[in-house]
Amino acid sequence: MEAPDQHFLDTLTGLPGARPHSRASEVAPGVSGARLLELFDSQIGSRHLDYAARELGRTGRGFYSIGSAGHEGNVAVAAALRPTDPALLHYRSGGFYLERARQVPGQNPLRDVLLGITAAVDEPISGGRHKVFGNRALGVIPQTSTIASHLPRAVGLAFAVERAAKLGLDREWPSDAVVVCSFGDASANHSTAVGAINTALHCAYSGLPMPVLFVCEDNGIGISVRTPADWIRHCYGTRPGLRYLEADGTDLLQALSVATEAASWVRRHRAPLFLRLRTVRLMGHAGSDVEQAYRSPDEIAADLARDPVVATARLLAELRVAEPDEIVERYEEVRDEVAALAAEAVRAPTLVSAATVTAPIAPADPERIAGHASVAAPADRRAAAFGGRLPEGEGGLTVALAINRALTDLLARDEAALVFGEDVAVKGGVYGITRGLRKRFGAARVFDTLLDEQSILGTALGTGLAGFLPIPEIEYLAYLHNAADQIRGEGATLPFFSNGQYRNPMIVRVAGYAYQKGFGGHFHNDNSVAALRDIPGVIVASPARPDDAAAMLRTCAAAARVHGRISLFLEPIALYHTRDLYEEGDRGWLAGYPEPARWHRAHVPLGRARVYGDGTDLTVLTFGNGVRMSLRVAHRLAASGYGVRVVDLRWLAPLPVDDLLAQARATGRVLVADETREQGGVGEAVIAALVQGGFRGPIRRVASANSFIPLGPAADCVLLAEEDVEKAATGCLAEPADTTVRRTT
């Protein structure tokens, strides 16, 4: 028997009995004895789930045992809120989850949690993929265990609740909803938490509604590292603009009173509030944790003496709501119920194939995406958005102008589309890509943000969750790496952890790659995309030409709307304003913008490459800036009698494997022109796909050096150059082609 279990039984055995009062009577303002018993039931349900999880783990039948023991006072927070208040919960939120479930008919939260512990496919939120607290019917949005990573999303969702009401859009949550976000005291020190809370305060200071309730469940220790006494109060208790309350989570009536005050204040004032709920941690960090290795017996005993479940049981007896024997009987009945449900859970089927595990990650219906991407706004609305000058009448456009026009079309068609980021509104972007959008669509839909990439992406995660189509801009690729966990740990995992029930669609526009003239250095010239291609389910688009840029942006928007997909849209800075291809004045890098009636013909499907030329001597596989370099090299080699076809991959994830194999086989020789780094660059995946696909012809690769990009002319020393492509192409042409696979495509 676990120590807290024995302590509970020993304590209740020693309490004097007394005839109970009527449970309809109030035991505190607005709280009846019957209500107190309900809250106690949620507490003991959570506690017995923890015991069951530890036992299942010990016997190899359960797979997750980070428990809520000591945090059961969070039932008070659930009681103070409504099931229509979206909740993003700490992993010690068992009590909250059970109490929230009580508010919605037809729920079986004990079974839900146990199925999560045993990774059963019938578990109602993740379908056996992970043990998370989540349930669409309860408004509980499943979160990862990553420390504090869900706070930026919570702030974004609070923003979205208000912004949807302002724009008059259909919404899942009522206009007076409160977003609750819980986390631990150790998490409160993480830069993600600090940034998210700062963003909430910045919004409130700027006059924007921000109905978010931050709940810090402070048990005084993070795994084995102690939090200094009252550190949370010191950090957040006197911060200007942040209402601060605290309560003892082991005193249920006090916690309920303070949580009710907090929830009511946020609902009324539409501003952030920080609630510190003082708790204890019982039975260590997790099932495998031996806390005796870093905590003294006195410390462990002190926490045990403050056990919130024992405290509530004692309160029930003292207030004569129930006799001690009845309380123990109730406690044991829940133990038996949990045991019976656990016995069922271990027999439940689990996921048995890669296909079923990965099903929610990257859904794709090419026909639906193509259909959605081919639809424009009504003609009158579209004409108004463009001020009467439609882009199809402008002639050749640069990449920058094509993206601007495509964004205008998306905003005109989708009234829930938002464009935001650093400098995107008033200035129109560092490179002018979003110029004019704020004037056309208003500050409610095109707006500037803080200089904080985590907050930008958190806003996207929250607004996407609320039904918007967020199109955030990250000013430079190097800046994205500061906040990549918002995509990797939060955005990409949401459909996985919710079995597709929750989605956060978005298009993250990123100014990227190198070759800028006159302005550069590492932070403005970054060619590192390996960390992006590694994220399951995330689309990585890399347009090089103006017509592709517009069409691919529409494809990404369609994938977001049809399947809730996340796209990273990498825009080559050096090609933004390029006009010429082979020689000055030829305007070979410009392209027209098709009218909507021709969008279906111009559609760029996910994972399909673009082929230039039909040469039979050499295939050059490339992307981004490499496309222009390779086309220029192919043009020069043609004068020497060589037929070179250039293949623009366009999509770095999903990689167009079928197309690159077909085009490689068409010539029997391949050169990979890769502007990313030799180590971890895109070319590695391309060559792997060629080899795995059975291509046996000569393969050469040229790439940028394994270096950060320096300032000025020194950049030319480490970046892929056109001369490198030509030299490698000439060498490859001298090798015998694999004629056994060559065919016309």
C-alpha positions in Angstrom: 0.0 0.0 0.0 1.3 3.5 -0.9 2.1 5.8 2.1 -0.6 8.3 1.3 -3.2 5.5 1.1 -2.2 4.2 4.5 -2.1 7.7 5.9 -5.6 8.3 4.8 -7.0 5.2 6.4 -5.1 5.7 9.6 -6.3 9.3 9.9 -10.0 8.6 9.2 -9.9 5.6 11.7 -8.9 8.0 14.4 -11.6 10.6 13.8 -14.6 10.9 16.1 -18.0 10.2 14.6 -21.0 12.4 14.8 -24.5 12.3 13.2 -24.3 14.2 9.9 -26.3 17.4 9.3 -28.5 17.7 6.2 -26.3 17.8 3.2 -28.5 20.5 1.6 -27.3 22.9 4.2 -24.5 25.4 3.4 -21.1 24.6 4.9 -19.6 27.7 3.4 -21.1 30.6 1.4 -22.7 29.1 -1.7 -21.4 25.6 -0.9 -23.6 22.8 0.4 -22.5 19.7 2.1 -23.6 17.7 -1.0 -21.4 19.9 -3.2 -18.5 19.4 -0.9 -18.9 15.6 -1.2 -19.0 15.9 -5.0 -15.7 17.7 -4.9 -14.3 15.1 -2.5 -15.4 12.3 -4.9 -13.4 14.0 -7.7 -10.4 14.2 -5.4 -10.5 10.5 -4.3 -11.1 9.4 -7.9 -8.0 11.2 -9.0 -6.0 9.7 -6.1 -7.1 6.1 -6.9 -6.2 6.6 -10.5 -2.7 7.5 -9.4 -2.5 4.3 -7.3 -3.8 2.3 -10.2 -1.3 3.9 -12.6 1.6 3.0 -10.3 0.4 -0.6 -9.9 -0.1 -1.0 -13.7 3.3 0.4 -14.3 5.0 -2.0 -11.8 3.3 -5.0 -13.5 4.2 -3.8 -17.0 0.5 -3.2 -18.0 0.5 0.6 -17.8 2.8 3.1 -19.5 2.4 6.4 -17.8 2.4 7.3 -14.1 3.1 11.0 -13.6 0.4 11.4 -11.0 -1.7 14.2 -9.5 -1.3 13.2 -5.9 -1.1 16.3 -3.7 -2.6 18.5 -6.4 -6.2 17.4 -6.0 -7.1 20.9 -4.8 -7.3 21.8 -8.5 -10.9 20.5 -8.3 -11.7 23.9 -7.0 -10.5 25.5 -10.2 -12.7 23.2 -12.3 -15.6 24.0 -10.0 -15.1 27.7 -10.5 -15.3 27.5 -14.2 -17.7 26.3 -16.9 -17.2 23.4 -19.3 -17.4 26.0 -22.1 -14.2 27.6 -20.8 -11.3 26.0 -22.7 -8.7 24.3 -20.5 -5.1 23.6 -21.3 -3.9 21.6 -18.3 -0.8 20.6 -16.4 -0.1 16.9 -16.3 -1.1 16.8 -12.6 -4.7 17.8 -13.3 -6.5 14.6 -12.6 -8.8 16.3 -10.0 -9.6 19.1 -12.4 -10.4 16.6 -15.2 -12.7 14.5 -13.1 -14.6 17.6 -11.7 -14.9 19.1 -15.2 -16.4 15.8 -16.4 -19.0 15.9 -13.6 -20.4 19.1 -15.3 -21.1 17.3 -18.6 -23.6 14.4 -18.8 -22.6 11.1 -20.2 -18.9 11.1 -19.2 -16.8 8.3 -17.7 -13.6 10.1 -16.8 -12.1 7.3 -14.6 -12.3 4.9 -17.6 -10.9 7.6 -19.9 -7.8 8.1 -17.8 -7.2 4.4 -17.3 -7.4 3.8 -21.1 -4.8 6.5 -21.5 -2.5 4.8 -19.0 -2.8 1.5 -20.8 -2.5 3.1 -24.3 -5.8 1.6 -25.4 -7.2 2.5 -28.8 -10.6 3.2 -27.3 -9.2 6.0 -25.2 -11.4 8.9 -26.3 -8.9 11.7 -27.0 -5.7 10.4 -28.3 -6.8 6.9 -29.3 -4.0 5.2 -27.5 -1.2 7.5 -28.7 -0.4 9.1 -25.4 -1.7 9.6 -21.9 -3.0 13.2 -21.9 -5.9 15.0 -20.2 -8.2 15.9 -23.1 -11.8 15.7 -24.1 -13.6 17.7 -26.7 -16.9 17.5 -24.9 -15.3 19.0 -21.8 -13.4 21.7 -23.6 -10.1 20.2 -22.4 -7.5 20.5 -25.1 -4.8 17.9 -24.8 -1.3 19.2 -24.1 2.2 17.6 -24.2 4.4 17.3 -21.1 6.8 19.8 -22.5 7.5 22.4 -19.7 5.4 25.5 -20.2 5.1 25.0 -24.0 1.3 25.3 -23.9 1.2 28.8 -22.4 1.7 30.7 -25.6 -1.2 28.8 -27.2 -3.4 29.6 -24.2 -2.6 33.3 -24.7 -3.3 33.0 -28.4 -6.6 31.3 -27.7 -7.7 34.0 -25.2 -6.9 36.5 -27.9 -8.9 34.5 -30.5 -12.0 34.2 -28.3 -12.2 38.0 -28.3 -11.1 38.5 -31.9 -13.8 36.1 -33.2 -16.4 38.0 -31.3 -15.1 41.3 -32.7 -15.2 40.1 -36.3 -18.6 38.5 -35.9 -17.4 35.0 -36.8 -18.8 31.6 -35.8 -17.0 30.4 -32.7 -16.7 27.3 -30.6 -16.5 29.1 -27.3 -18.9 31.8 -26.0 -17.8 35.4 -26.1 -17.4 35.5 -22.3 -15.3 32.4 -22.1 -12.2 32.2 -19.8 -9.2 30.3 -21.0 -7.6 28.4 -18.1 -4.0 27.3 -18.3 -2.3 25.4 -15.5 1.4 24.6 -14.9 3.9 23.9 -12.2 6.2 26.2 -10.2 9.3 24.9 -12.0 7.6 25.6 -15.4 7.0 29.2 -14.3 10.7 29.8 -14.7 10.9 28.6 -18.3 11.4 31.3 -20.9 8.2 30.1 -22.7 6.1 30.8 -19.6 7.8 34.1 -19.0 7.3 35.2 -22.6 3.6 34.1 -22.7 2.7 35.9 -19.5 4.5 39.0 -20.7 2.6 38.8 -24.0 -0.7 38.6 -22.1 0.2 41.7 -20.1 1.4 43.5 -23.2 -1.9 42.9 -24.8 -3.9 44.0 -21.8 -1.7 47.1 -21.4 -2.4 47.9 -25.1 -6.1 47.7 -24.5 -6.7 44.3 -26.0 -9.0 41.9 -24.1 -7.1 38.9 -22.7 -9.3 36.6 -20.7 -6.7 34.1 -19.5 -6.4 32.5 -16.1 -2.9 31.3 -15.3 -2.9 28.7 -12.6 0.5 27.9 -11.1 0.2 24.7 -9.0 3.1 25.3 -6.7 4.3 22.1 -4.9 7.8 23.6 -4.3 9.8 21.2 -6.3 10.6 20.4 -10.0 11.5 16.8 -10.2 14.4 17.0 -7.7 15.1 20.8 -7.8 13.6 22.9 -5.0 11.8 26.1 -5.8 12.7 28.7 -3.2 10.0 29.5 -0.7 7.6 32.1 -2.1 9.6 32.5 -5.3 6.4 32.5 -7.3 4.9 35.3 -5.3 8.1 37.2 -5.5 8.1 36.9 -9.3 4.4 37.4 -10.1 2.8 38.8 -7.0 3.5 42.5 -7.6 3.8 42.6 -11.4 2.1 45.7 -12.8 -1.0 44.8 -14.8 -1.2 41.3 -13.5 -3.9 40.5 -10.9 -2.5 38.0 -8.5 -4.3 35.7 -6.0 -3.1 32.7 -4.1 -4.8 29.9 -2.1 -3.9 26.9 -0.2 -4.7 23.9 -2.4 -4.9 21.6 0.6 -7.8 23.7 2.0 -10.6 23.0 -0.3 -13.0 25.7 0.8 -10.4 28.4 0.7 -9.2 27.2 -2.7 -12.8 27.1 -4.0 -13.5 30.7 -2.7 -10.3 32.1 -4.3 -10.7 30.2 -7.6 -14.3 31.4 -7.9 -13.1 35.0 -7.3 -10.3 34.6 -9.9 -12.6 33.1 -12.6 -15.3 35.7 -12.0 -12.7 38.5 -12.2 -11.2 37.3 -15.5 -14.7 36.8 -17.0 -15.8 40.3 -16.0 -12.6 42.2 -16.7 -11.3 40.2 -19.7 -7.8 40.6 -18.4 -5.1 38.1 -17.2 -5.0 36.8 -13.6 -2.3 34.7 -12.0 -3.5 32.2 -9.4 -0.9 30.5 -7.3 -2.4 27.3 -5.9 -0.1 26.0 -3.1 0.1 22.2 -3.2 2.2 19.3 -2.2 3.7 16.5 -4.3 3.2 13.0 -3.0 4.8 9.8 -4.2 7.6 11.5 -6.2 7.7 13.0 -9.6 6.6 9.9 -11.4 6.3 6.2 -11.0 10.0 5.5 -11.6 11.2 8.4 -9.4 12.8 7.6 -6.0 12.3 10.8 -4.2 14.2 9.5 -1.1 17.3 10.0 -3.1 17.0 13.8 -2.9 14.3 14.5 -0.2 14.8 13.9 3.5 12.2 11.8 5.4 11.1 14.9 7.3 10.3 16.7 4.0 8.3 13.8 2.7 6.5 13.5 6.0 5.7 17.2 6.0 4.0 16.9 2.6 2.1 13.8 3.6 0.8 15.7 6.6 -0.7 18.3 4.2 -2.4 15.7 1.9 -5.4 17.5 0.4 -7.5 14.4 0.2 -7.0 13.7 4.0 -7.7 17.4 4.6 -11.0 17.3 2.8 -12.0 14.1 4.5 -11.3 15.7 7.9 -13.3 18.7 6.8 -16.3 16.6 5.9 -16.2 14.9 9.3 -15.7 18.2 11.2 -18.6 19.9 9.4 -20.7 16.8 10.0 -21.3 16.3 6.3 -20.4 12.6 6.6 -19.2 10.2 9.3 -15.6 8.9 9.1 -16.9 5.4 8.4 -19.0 6.6 5.5 -16.1 8.6 4.1 -13.9 5.5 4.2 -16.6 3.4 2.6 -16.9 6.0 -0.1 -13.1 5.9 -0.6 -13.0 2.1 -0.9 -16.0 2.1 -3.3 -14.0 4.3 -5.6 -10.9 2.1 -5.2 -13.0 -0.9 -6.3 -14.5 1.0 -9.2 -11.1 2.0 -10.4 -9.8 -1.5 -10.0 -12.6 -3.0 -12.1 -12.1 -0.4 -14.8 -8.4 -1.0 -14.8 -9.0 -4.7 -15.3 -11.0 -3.8 -18.3 -8.5 -1.3 -19.6 -5.6 -3.8 -19.6 -7.7 -6.0 -21.9 -8.6 -3.2 -24.3 -6.9 -3.3 -27.7 -3.9 -1.1 -28.5 -2.6 0.4 -31.7 -0.9 -2.4 -33.7 0.4 -0.8 -37.0 2.3 2.3 -38.1 -0.6 3.2 -40.4 -3.0 3.5 -37.5 -0.6 5.3 -35.3 0.3 7.9 -37.9 -3.2 8.3 -39.4 -4.0 11.8 -37.8 -0.5 13.2 -38.6 -0.7 14.0 -42.3 -4.1 13.5 -43.8 -4.3 14.2 -47.5 -7.1 14.3 -49.9 -5.5 15.8 -53.1 -8.8 16.3 -54.9 -10.4 18.3 -52.0 -7.3 20.3 -51.6 -7.2 21.1 -55.3 -10.8 22.1 -55.3 -10.5 24.4 -52.3 -7.3 26.0 -53.7 -9.1 26.8 -56.9 -11.9 28.9 -55.4 -11.5 32.7 -55.1 -13.6 35.3 -53.3 -16.8 36.5 -55.0 -15.9 38.8 -57.9 -17.1 42.0 -56.3 -15.4 41.3 -53.0 -12.2 40.4 -54.8 -12.3 43.5 -56.9 -12.8 45.7 -53.8 -9.9 44.0 -52.1 -7.6 44.8 -55.0 -8.9 48.3 -55.4 -10.2 47.5 -58.8 -6.8 46.6 -60.2 -6.7 42.9 -60.4 -3.4 41.1 -60.4 -4.1 39.1 -63.5 -3.9 42.4 -65.4 -0.6 43.5 -64.0 1.7 41.5 -66.3 4.9 39.9 -65.0 5.2 39.9 -61.2 8.2 39.3 -58.9 8.1 36.6 -56.2 7.4 39.4 -53.6 4.5 40.8 -55.6 3.0 37.4 -56.3 3.0 36.5 -52.6 1.4 39.8 -51.8 -1.3 39.3 -54.3 -1.9 35.7 -53.2 -2.2 36.9 -49.6 -4.8 39.5 -50.7 -6.8 36.8 -52.4 -6.7 34.6 -49.3 -7.8 37.4 -47.0 -10.6 38.3 -49.4 -11.9 34.8 -49.7 -11.5 33.7 -46.1 -12.9 36.2 -43.6 -11.2 34.3 -40.8 -7.7 34.6 -42.3 -5.3 36.7 -40.2 -1.9 38.0 -41.2 0.4 39.0 -38.3 4.0 39.2 -37.1 6.8 41.7 -36.5 6.6 44.7 -38.8 3.9 43.2 -41.1 1.1 45.7 -40.7 2.1 49.4 -40.7 5.4 48.9 -42.4 4.2 46.1 -44.7 7.1 43.8 -43.8 10.8 44.2 -44.0 10.7 43.3 -47.7 7.3 44.9 -48.5 5.6 41.5 -48.9 2.6 42.5 -46.8 2.4 46.1 -47.9 -1.1 47.4 -48.2 -2.8 44.5 -46.5 -3.6 46.4 -43.3 -5.2 49.2 -45.2 -7.3 46.8 -47.3 -8.4 44.5 -44.5 -8.1 46.5 -41.3 -6.1 46.2 -38.1 -8.3 43.5 -36.7 -7.0 41.1 -39.4 -3.6 42.4 -40.2 -1.6 43.4 -37.2 1.9 43.8 -35.7 3.0 41.6 -32.8 5.7 41.7 -30.1 9.2 40.8 -31.1 8.9 37.3 -29.7 8.7 34.3 -32.1 7.2 32.1 -29.4 4.4 34.5 -28.9 3.8 34.9 -32.6 3.5 31.1 -33.1 1.5 30.8 -29.9 -1.0 33.3 -31.3 -1.1 31.2 -34.4 -1.7 28.0 -32.4 -4.5 29.6 -30.4 -6.3 31.3 -33.3 -6.0 28.2 -35.5 -7.6 26.2 -32.7 -10.4 28.8 -32.6 -11.3 28.4 -36.3 -9.1 31.1 -37.8 -6.6 30.7 -40.6 -3.5 32.3 -39.1 -0.7 33.3 -41.5 2.0 34.5 -39.2 5.3 35.8 -40.5 8.7 35.0 -38.9 11.0 37.7 -40.1 14.0 35.4 -40.8 14.6 31.7 -40.8 17.3 32.0 -38.0 14.6 33.5 -35.8 12.3 30.5 -36.2 14.8 28.2 -34.5 14.3 30.3 -31.3 10.7 29.0 -31.1 10.7 25.8 -33.1 9.2 23.9 -30.2 5.9 25.7 -30.7 5.7 23.9 -34.0 7.4 20.6 -33.0 6.1 20.1 -29.5 2.8 21.9 -29.7 1.4 22.5 -33.2 2.4 19.2 -34.9 1.5 17.1 -31.9 -2.1 18.4 -31.4 -3.8 16.3 -34.1 -1.7 13.3 -32.9 -2.6 13.6 -29.3 -6.3 14.3 -30.1 -6.7 11.7 -32.9 -7.6 14.6 -35.2 -10.3 16.0 -33.0 -8.4 19.2 -32.5 -6.4 21.0 -35.2 -4.3 24.2 -35.4 -4.1 25.0 -39.1 -1.7 27.7 -40.1 0.8 28.9 -42.7 4.0 30.2 -41.2 5.7 32.5 -43.7 9.4 32.6 -43.2 11.9 34.8 -45.1 14.8 32.4 -45.6 17.9 31.2 -47.2 20.9 33.3 -48.2 22.5 35.3 -51.0 21.2 38.7 -50.0 23.4 41.5 -51.4 24.5 44.2 -49.0 22.8 42.8 -46.0 23.4 39.5 -44.3 25.4 37.7 -41.7 24.1 34.7 -39.9 20.8 35.9 -38.5 19.6 37.3 -41.9 21.1 34.5 -44.1 20.2 31.1 -42.7 20.1 27.9 -44.7 19.3 25.4 -42.0 16.0 23.6 -42.6 16.9 20.1 -41.2 15.0 20.8 -38.0 11.9 21.7 -39.9 11.9 18.6 -42.2 12.1 16.4 -39.2 8.7 17.3 -37.8 6.0 14.8 -38.7 3.1 16.1 -40.6 4.4 19.6 -41.2 4.4 20.8 -44.8 7.6 22.6 -45.8 7.1 24.6 -49.0 10.0 26.2 -50.9 8.8 28.2 -53.9 11.4 29.8 -56.2 9.3 31.3 -59.0 6.5 33.9 -58.7 3.8 31.7 -60.2 4.7 28.8 -57.9 4.8 31.1 -54.9 1.2 32.2 -55.4 -0.1 28.7 -56.3 1.7 27.0 -53.5 0.4 29.5 -51.0 -3.1 28.7 -52.1 -2.3 25.0 -51.7 -1.1 25.5 -48.2 -4.2 27.4 -47.3 -6.3 24.6 -48.7 -4.4 22.0 -46.8 -5.0 24.1 -43.6 -8.7 24.4 -44.2 -9.4 20.9 -45.5 -7.1 19.0 -43.1 -5.9 21.4 -40.4 -2.3 21.1 -41.7 0.6 23.3 -40.6 2.7 24.7 -43.4 6.1 26.3 -43.2 6.4 28.5 -46.3 10.1 29.3 -46.9 10.5 32.3 -49.1 13.9 32.9 -50.7 14.9 36.4 -49.8 17.4 36.8 -52.6 14.7 36.0 -55.2 12.0 38.3 -53.8 12.7 41.1 -56.2 14.6 39.3 -58.9 13.4 40.1 -62.4 15.9 38.6 -64.9 17.1 35.1 -65.5 19.8 34.7 -68.2 20.8 38.3 -68.8 20.0 41.7 -67.6 16.7 43.0 -68.9 15.3 39.6 -70.1 12.6 39.6 -67.3 12.9 35.8 -67.3 12.2 35.5 -63.6 8.8 37.3 -63.7 5.5 35.5 -64.1 1.9 36.5 -64.7 -0.8 35.9 -62.1 -3.6 33.7 -63.5 -7.3 34.8 -63.2 -9.3 32.6 -60.8 -10.9 30.6 -63.7 -7.4 29.3 -64.4 -6.3 28.5 -60.9 -7.3 24.8 -61.2 -4.8 24.5 -64.1 -2.1 26.4 -62.2 -2.7 24.3 -59.0 0.5 22.9 -57.4 -0.3 19.6 -55.6 1.5 18.8 -52.4 4.7 16.8 -53.1 4.9 17.4 -56.8 8.0 18.9 -58.5 8.3 21.2 -61.4 10.4 20.2 -64.4 12.2 22.7 -66.7 13.3 21.2 -70.1 13.4 17.7 -71.5 17.2 17.2 -71.9 18.4 13.6 -71.8 21.9 14.0 -70.6 21.6 15.2 -67.0 19.0 15.8 -64.4 19.6 18.5 -61.8 17.6 18.2 -58.7 17.4 21.5 -56.8 15.2 24.0 -55.0 15.1 27.7 -53.9 18.0 29.8 -55.1 19.4 26.7 -56.7 16.7 26.7 -59.3 17.9 30.0 -60.9 21.5 28.9 -60.7 20.8 25.6 -62.3 18.7 27.0 -65.1 21.5 29.4 -65.9 24.0 26.5 -65.9 21.7 24.4 -68.1 21.4 27.3 -70.5 25.2 27.5 -70.9 25.6 23.8 -71.2 23.0 23.7 -73.9 25.3 25.9 -76.0 27.8 23.1 -75.8 25.3 20.5 -77.0 24.2 19.0 -73.6 20.6 18.5 -72.7 20.0 19.3 -69.1 16.7 19.2 -67.3 16.2 21.1 -64.1 13.8 19.8 -61.5 12.6 22.2 -58.8 11.5 20.1 -55.8 9.3 22.9 -54.6 8.2 20.8 -51.5 10.8 19.8 -49.0 8.2 17.9 -47.0 6.6 15.9 -48.3 9.5 15.4 -50.7 8.4 14.7 -54.3 10.0 11.3 -54.4 8.1 9.9 -57.4 8.9 12.9 -59.5 12.6 13.0 -58.6 13.0 9.3 -59.4 11.2 9.6 -62.7 13.3 12.6 -63.8 16.5 10.9 -62.7 15.7 7.8 -64.7 15.0 10.0 -67.8 18.7 10.9 -68.1 20.5 8.3 -66.1 22.7 10.9 -64.4 21.8 13.2 -61.4 23.3 16.3 -59.9 21.8 17.5 -56.6 22.4 21.3 -56.3 21.7 21.9 -52.6 22.0 25.4 -51.1 21.6 24.0 -47.6 24.6 22.6 -45.7 26.5 19.4 -46.6 25.7 18.1 -43.1 21.9 17.8 -42.5 21.1 19.5 -45.8 18.1 18.6 -48.1 20.4 16.8 -50.5 21.0 14.0 -48.1 17.3 13.1 -48.2 17.2 13.4 -52.0 20.1 11.1 -52.5 18.6 8.6 -50.0 15.4 8.6 -51.9 17.2 8.0 -55.2 19.2 5.1 -53.8 16.2 3.6 -52.0 14.2 4.0 -55.2 16.7 1.9 -57.1 18.4 4.5 -59.1 21.9 3.2 -60.0 23.3 6.0 -62.2 26.0 8.5 -61.2 24.9 10.9 -58.5 26.8 14.0 -57.5 25.9 16.6 -54.9 27.1 20.1 -54.4 26.1 22.0 -51.3 27.0 24.8 -49.0 29.8 24.3 -46.5 29.1 23.2 -42.9 29.4 26.8 -41.7 27.3 29.6 -40.4 27.1 32.3 -43.0 29.5 35.2 -42.4 29.0 38.9 -43.3 29.9 40.4 -46.7 32.0 38.8 -49.4 33.1 36.1 -47.0 29.7 34.5 -47.5 30.8 33.5 -51.0 33.4 31.2 -49.5 30.8 28.9 -47.9 27.7 29.2 -50.0 26.9 27.1 -53.0 27.8 29.1 -56.1 26.7 28.8 -59.7 30.3 27.9 -60.6 30.1 25.0 -58.3 27.0 23.7 -60.0 28.5 24.1 -63.5 31.7 22.3 -62.5 29.8 19.4 -60.9 27.5 19.2 -63.9 30.4 19.0 -66.3 32.0 16.3 -64.2 28.8 14.3 -64.0 28.3 14.5 -67.7 31.7 12.9 -68.2 30.5 9.8 -66.3 28.6 7.0 -68.1 24.9 7.2 -67.6 22.7 4.4 -66.4 21.0 3.5 -69.7 19.1 0.6 -68.1 16.7 3.0 -66.4 16.7 5.9 -68.9 13.3 6.6 -70.4 11.4 9.5 -71.8 9.2 11.3 -69.3 
